[in-house]
Amino acid sequence: AHLRQLYLLDDGTAVVDLSQEVAQGVLGGVIWERAVIESITRSLRENVDQIKRVFFLVEGQQRRTLAGHVSIEQPFM
């Protein structure tokens, strides 16, 4: 599992493109999926001042959820 690309848009949105393996590796239901999303979001926001929100893609495509539980259709703050 890996980070395929990271884009930073002018409005402060980081677009994180994850590999399919990341989505498949999220086990444990909604709590674990939310923890993965929040961990990535928090790490990026705390380490890159320009990032205001984080939007997720999987294999370059927008999806409804990362692994079936938590919506990733909107950016996370």
VENGI-V944494 format. One record per helix or strand of 2 or more residues. SS is the DSSP state (H for helix, E for strand). FROM is the first residue (numbers start at 1). LEN is the number of residues. If there is no record, write none. Layout:
ss:SS from:FROM len:LEN
ss:SS from:FROM len:LEN
This chain:
ss:E from:3 len:6
ss:E from:13 len:6
ss:H from:20 len:5
ss:H from:30 len:18
ss:E from:53 len:6
